[in-house]
Amino acid sequence: MALRLAKLPDRTPVKVTMTVSPELHRMLQEYAAFYAKAYGSDEPVAELCPYMLQAFLDADRGFQKARKGAGTASNEEE
């Protein structure tokens, strides 16, 4: 049977553990404080980081161009 909606991609969360420098940790905490002030919602750094990384990767034109050239871009980006 052919459906208009394609099969949904894997949405299973993947846990990533990383170590950051003390300076980056301070900056992330500061960002979270600015976020709370701007939006009135306290969010832990661990909750903000995936969205920050996604925004960074989405804005990196060189990376997006390379992905499209390598054929790894998702259907949403093509």
SULQUI-V745977 format. One record per residue. N is the residue number from 1. RES is the residue in three letters. OMEGA is omega in radians with two decimals (999 if undefined). BURIAL is I if it has 24 or more other C-alpha atoms within 12 Angstrom, else O. D_LAST is the distance of its C-alpha to the last C-alpha in Angstrom with 1 decimal. Layout:
n = [N:N]
res = [RES:RES]
omega = [OMEGA:OMEGA]
burial = [BURIAL:BURIAL]
d_last = [D_LAST:D_LAST]
This chain:
n = [1:2:3:4:5:6:7:8:9:10:11:12:13:14:15:16:17:18:19:20:21:22:23:24:25:26:27:28:29:30:31:32:33:34:35:36:37:38:39:40:41:42:43:44:45:46:47:48:49:50:51:52:53:54:55:56:57:58:59:60:61:62:63:64:65:66:67:68:69:70:71:72:73:74:75:76:77:78]
res = [MET:ALA:LEU:ARG:LEU:ALA:LYS:LEU:PRO:ASP:ARG:THR:PRO:VAL:LYS:VAL:THR:MET:THR:VAL:SER:PRO:GLU:LEU:HIS:ARG:MET:LEU:GLN:GLU:TYR:ALA:ALA:PHE:TYR:ALA:LYS:ALA:TYR:GLY:SER:ASP:GLU:PRO:VAL:ALA:GLU:LEU:CYS:PRO:TYR:MET:LEU:GLN:ALA:PHE:LEU:ASP:ALA:ASP:ARG:GLY:PHE:GLN:LYS:ALA:ARG:LYS:GLY:ALA:GLY:THR:ALA:SER:ASN:GLU:GLU:GLU]
omega = [3.11:3.11:3.11:3.13:3.10:3.10:-3.13:3.12:3.09:-3.14:3.12:3.14:3.10:-3.13:3.11:3.10:3.14:3.11:3.12:3.12:3.08:3.14:3.11:3.11:3.10:-3.13:3.11:3.09:3.11:3.11:3.13:3.10:3.09:3.11:3.14:3.13:-3.09:-3.01:3.13:-3.11:3.09:3.09:3.11:3.12:-3.11:3.10:-3.13:-3.02:3.14:3.14:3.08:3.12:3.11:3.13:3.12:-3.12:3.12:-3.10:-3.10:-3.07:3.11:3.12:-3.13:3.12:3.13:3.12:3.13:3.13:-3.13:3.14:-3.13:3.12:3.13:3.13:-3.13:-3.06:-3.08:999]
burial = [O:O:O:O:O:O:O:O:O:O:O:O:O:O:O:O:O:O:O:O:O:O:O:O:O:O:O:O:O:O:O:I:O:O:O:O:O:O:O:O:O:O:O:O:I:O:O:O:I:O:O:O:O:O:O:O:O:O:O:O:O:O:O:O:O:O:O:O:O:O:O:O:O:O:O:O:O:O]
d_last = [25.1:21.6:20.3:17.7:16.5:15.0:16.9:16.5:15.6:18.6:19.7:22.9:23.7:24.4:27.3:27.2:30.5:30.9:33.6:33.5:36.1:38.6:37.3:33.7:35.2:37.2:34.3:32.3:35.3:35.7:32.1:32.8:36.0:34.3:31.7:34.7:36.4:33.4:32.4:35.8:34.4:35.3:32.5:33.2:31.4:30.1:28.3:26.8:25.6:22.6:21.3:22.3:20.5:17.3:17.7:18.6:15.6:13.2:15.3:15.6:13.7:15.2:13.9:10.3:10.7:12.6:10.3:7.6:10.9:12.3:9.6:10.0:6.8:6.7:5.3:5.7:3.8:0.0]
